[in-house]
Amino acid sequence: MKKRKELTEEVLELIAARFRVLAEPMRLRILHTLGEEEVSVTELVEATGAGQANISKHLALLLEAGLVARRKEGLNVFYRVADATIFDLCEAVCTSLGERLAARHSAIKSFRGR
């Protein structure tokens, strides 16, 4: 059995803060839209259907959390994912949800078959 790491209160707060940043569907949509590309704010607005002020607010939080980085070019601002491990986390969550939904679907299917 793998021994768990001891977590200080400070570390627990940092982990909780990371999850709070990810707890907003629009921020997840932005990260998904960025993927492995560098995208302008205008392109993010078009891709998500959200307003520019809303996108800018979420990008500021993602930037502060270190999840995205930005680059200015003239009047345009481009964003990219700065911490690609976020995709590993999302993949783990999606896999877990998929397994849970499959088990639930199987249980419902067997109930209907009775």
Phi and psi in degrees as a GROMACS rama.xvg file:
@    title "Ramachandran Plot"
@    xaxis  label "Phi"
@    yaxis  label "Psi"
@TYPE xy
-77.183  131.661  LYS-2
-76.8415  132.279  LYS-3
-77.3144  146.796  ARG-4
-75.7825  146.221  LYS-5
-76.9044  135.309  GLU-6
-117.789  125.204  LEU-7
-78.0101  167.054  THR-8
-59.5991  -38.5648  GLU-9
-62.9181  -44.2248  GLU-10
-65.138  -42.3846  VAL-11
-60.8707  -38.5694  LEU-12
-65.0342  -41.246  GLU-13
-64.4717  -41.4662  LEU-14
-63.7994  -45.0215  ILE-15
-62.1492  -38.8654  ALA-16
-63.5219  -40.1415  ALA-17
-62.7537  -44.3843  ARG-18
-66.8045  -33.6817  PHE-19
-63.7568  -40.2425  ARG-20
-62.4094  -37.5919  VAL-21
-84.5739  -4.43994  LEU-22
-80.6926  5.70041  ALA-23
-110.757  119.976  GLU-24
-55.334  -36.7952  PRO-25
-65.8977  -36.9452  MET-26
-67.3155  -37.0534  ARG-27
-65.2864  -39.0933  LEU-28
-63.7101  -41.1749  ARG-29
-62.2722  -47.9292  ILE-30
-60.2086  -42.1582  LEU-31
-63.5712  -41.4611  HIS-32
-64.9646  -39.8944  THR-33
-65.1922  -43.8224  LEU-34
49.2098  -124.631  GLY-35
-104.81  14.3289  GLU-36
-106.149  166.551  GLU-37
-102.35  126.755  GLU-38
-130.03  141.233  VAL-39
-78.2588  160.874  SER-40
-59.8764  -41.4808  VAL-41
-58.9741  -43.444  THR-42
-66.0072  -36.3922  GLU-43
-65.5954  -40.4952  LEU-44
-60.6115  -46.768  VAL-45
-64.6717  -42.0949  GLU-46
-71.3974  -32.5672  ALA-47
-96.9212  -21.3585  THR-48
78.3861  7.48735  GLY-49
-91.2576  164.156  ALA-50
-76.0562  158.292  GLY-51
-62.8103  -39.6326  GLN-52
-63.0908  -40.4949  ALA-53
-64.6826  -47.1524  ASN-54
-61.2459  -44.6113  ILE-55
-61.4651  -40.0268  SER-56
-61.8296  -45.8226  LYS-57
-69.1646  -38.5034  HIS-58
-62.482  -37.5651  LEU-59
-61.9218  -41.7084  ALA-60
-67.422  -41.4058  LEU-61
-65.6708  -37.4074  LEU-62
-66.0391  -46.0098  LEU-63
-60.5502  -35.1604  GLU-64
-79.4669  -6.23078  ALA-65
79.8289  13.7918  GLY-66
-85.254  -26.1532  LEU-67
-127.969  160.963  VAL-68
-126.688  158.489  ALA-69
-131.642  159.052  ARG-70
-142.33  132.395  ARG-71
-97.2298  138.925  LYS-72
-139.235  100.558  GLU-73
64.7928  -124.813  GLY-74
-89.3021  -7.65331  LEU-75
-93.5523  146.057  ASN-76
-120.351  129.531  VAL-77
-113.948  139.376  PHE-78
-118.938  150.941  TYR-79
-145.313  159.302  ARG-80
-71.9995  127.997  VAL-81
-97.7208  -21.9337  ALA-82
-126.522  90.539  ASP-83
-67.2277  -12.2025  ALA-84
-64.8893  -16.0093  THR-85
-60.9672  -32.5385  ILE-86
-71.1472  -31.4823  PHE-87
-64.6587  -42.1847  ASP-88
-62.9094  -46.5692  LEU-89
-62.3406  -39.4926  CYS-90
-63.4444  -42.1118  GLU-91
-62.3522  -43.0923  ALA-92
-65.9632  -44.8844  VAL-93
-63.4396  -39.4608  CYS-94
-63.4365  -45.794  THR-95
-61.9956  -44.9377  SER-96
-63.2982  -40.8242  LEU-97
-61.0519  -43.4918  GLY-98
-64.6029  -41.2692  GLU-99
-65.3992  -43.2698  ARG-100
-66.9042  -37.4861  LEU-101
-63.8911  -41.6081  ALA-102
-64.9498  -40.6039  ALA-103
-65.2672  -43.2627  ARG-104
-61.42  -42.1026  HIS-105
-63.13  -41.8292  SER-106
-64.772  -41.1953  ALA-107
-66.9703  -40.9757  ILE-108
-63.0047  -42.3332  LYS-109
-69.9135  -31.732  SER-110
-66.832  -41.6016  PHE-111
-65.4459  -30.4258  ARG-112
-75.3153  -9.98775  GLY-113
